[in-house]
Amino acid sequence: MSRVLNFSAGPSALPEWVLKKAAEEMLDYNGSGQSVMEMSHRSPVYASIINDCEERLRRVLSIPENYDVLFLQGGASLQFCMVPMNLMNKSGKADYIITGQWANKAYKEGVRFGECKVLANSNDKTYSYIPKVDSKEFTPDADYLHICYNNTIYGTHYPYIPETGDVPLVADMSSCILSEKIDVSKFGLIYAGAQKNMGPAGLTVVIVRKDLVGNAKENTPTMLDYKTHADNGSMFNTPPTYAIYICGLVLRWIEEVVGGIDKMEEYNKKKAAVLYNYLDESKMFKATVEGEDRSLMNVPFVTGDEALDKKFIAEAKAAGLVNLAGHRSVGGMRASIYNAMTIEGVETLVEFMKKFEKDNAR
Ligand SMILES: *Cc1c(COP(=O)(O)O)cnc(C)c1O
């Protein structure tokens, strides 16, 4: 068996420890005589799986008691409308900071439900930075302020948390959740599609302050009301049972193998530095994001020559380094180095880049 080094932005690599554990338990989970995929979600054995997943997530991220954890479907993209449907219920206003395509898609859904103000938009420089926004610009009676904390396509990450006072801060953390410590209490709501750093596609995790649940706009469909899921322990209907099980294993890996979120963050910083340090000294490859706005998870880079970029991506693929093409909207390269990517994997990439640079020097 030979496994590739997978730099996919999502769905993305999972820790081998997790995949092996899942394989071991595939036919018979914990003496139940069935696969997790075959179980009733109402069975006691499955209850222990979903409860364990939630407890681990609460421990790993130190989620305060006054927050609900919801296991939903529909992807991060469904949250683009669920957030306004549930939260835009007092002034009918919301603020958005646009730092890329996902933030923009969230904004476009927001305007369908109320008055949305764009506080800043970094599209003037192809979303290569995080704008600094003065809190004087914030709408004082906004129902929330929405940010995309880590911009998967452009490789930027907020170096600060906007101080919104009483206005709930809503963050799309799809591509950075579980990569670093976060102070959940600074946010009203955090959401993330699982397929980048938490598990397989099909699961979306929402962490929401309890006082923000239960005031959805009139006519909000039952399935799109956070209260439905909060009141039913994410079991109003069939939850994505297998994805939740794998997410639980990822959390167990973080706790028992990595040693917790602090260790995870430390590891990710070391790992990203291996690549950024090389990019900063290379004469051929250049990172497209500078300084404190750089993401630890998604690292875009270019040679400045499209044909050379293509050659690099093709040769890397042939060498077992796959999914290094940048997002179709921006081109160039992007190495997504989520939690499951090892430092050794990134070192292999850097060695490959060094050799490519030498072989193609002009
Ligand atoms: C991938 C991604 C999304 C979209 O996620 P889906 O689960 O496919 O809807 C949204 N936001 C960010 C930041 C992402 O990285």
The ligand as an SDF file (V2000), in Angstrom:
LIG
                    3D

 15 15  0  0  0  0  0  0  0  0999 V2000
  -15.1150   24.9000    2.2830 C   0  0  0  0  0  0  0  0  0  0  0  0
  -15.6210   26.1320    2.8990 C   0  0  0  0  0  0  0  0  0  0  0  0
  -16.9740   26.4880    2.8630 C   0  0  0  0  0  0  0  0  0  0  0  0
  -18.0120   25.6570    2.1310 C   0  0  0  0  0  0  0  0  0  0  0  0
  -18.2340   24.5090    2.8010 O   0  0  0  0  0  0  0  0  0  0  0  0
  -19.3840   23.4640    2.3630 P   0  0  0  0  0  0  0  0  0  0  0  0
  -19.3990   22.5410    3.5230 O   0  0  0  0  0  0  0  0  0  0  0  0
  -18.9300   22.8550    1.0780 O   0  0  0  0  0  0  0  0  0  0  0  0
  -20.6350   24.2280    2.1980 O   0  0  0  0  0  0  0  0  0  0  0  0
  -17.3750   27.6300    3.5110 C   0  0  0  0  0  0  0  0  0  0  0  0
  -16.4860   28.4040    4.1600 N   0  0  0  0  0  0  0  0  0  0  0  0
  -15.1810   28.1070    4.2090 C   0  0  0  0  0  0  0  0  0  0  0  0
  -14.2490   28.9950    4.9470 C   0  0  0  0  0  0  0  0  0  0  0  0
  -14.7090   26.9620    3.5860 C   0  0  0  0  0  0  0  0  0  0  0  0
  -13.4010   26.6630    3.6430 O   0  0  0  0  0  0  0  0  0  0  0  0
  1  2  1  0
  2  3  1  0
  2 14  2  0
  3  4  1  0
  3 10  2  0
  4  5  1  0
  5  6  1  0
  6  7  2  0
  6  8  1  0
  6  9  1  0
 10 11  1  0
 11 12  2  0
 12 13  1  0
 12 14  1  0
 14 15  1  0
M  END
$$$$
